[in-house]
């Protein structure tokens, strides 16, 4: 089978990372979690005390940043200026700030170039919000992974419960707010590409989603 560039877009908590990681392992591909890059910028903006809408500050920040996503099968690691910030970018506060900075054109422009460079070789899965619509409109195979709001909140709750003291209702509110931000922004809003295969994972396990995707990929 030829080497492909595959995109998986979808809202928060739909299972994109779990599915991308498993699919990448089965195919012997790399996978790139582009949300981590937005989270990295949010983390550094917070460290510098920058508001999400300080475009000049964000532009200067992007120019001085050296973000590296190091691929590892068990989960990629994000380095900012050679410092491993993987664990620090997963907090609910950084999730919301990442969604806010992702609406700023200076941030999207900076990451567009970075992401396209990362996809130079094929045999790669990109997961995010605008992979199939904006960053790689010519991708070989595009998926849009969705699930009901309640299911996504429950999945996040299970992931976070050891680390954060949020209730399911609070997580659901956060996800709902991020969905609104991500789908209504004017630049690269979250939506399925016209040629994306839409997968509703509400009643599917991650393995079932992966099998479904593999059945499409094998025909490509
Ligand atoms: O996938 P995630 O939850 O880690 O992403 C965090 C935020 O980053 C998300 O709310 C919106 C933004 N994002 C984006 O705008 N475009 C992407 N390709 C990936 C993430």
Boltz pocket constraint, residues with backbone or C-beta under 6 A from the ligand:
constraints:
  - pocket:
      binder: B
      contacts: [[A, 12], [A, 13], [A, 34], [A, 35], [A, 36], [A, 38], [A, 39], [A, 95], [A, 98], [A, 99], [A, 102], [A, 127], [A, 128], [A, 129], [A, 130], [A, 131], [A, 178], [A, 182], [A, 188]]
      max_distance: 6.0
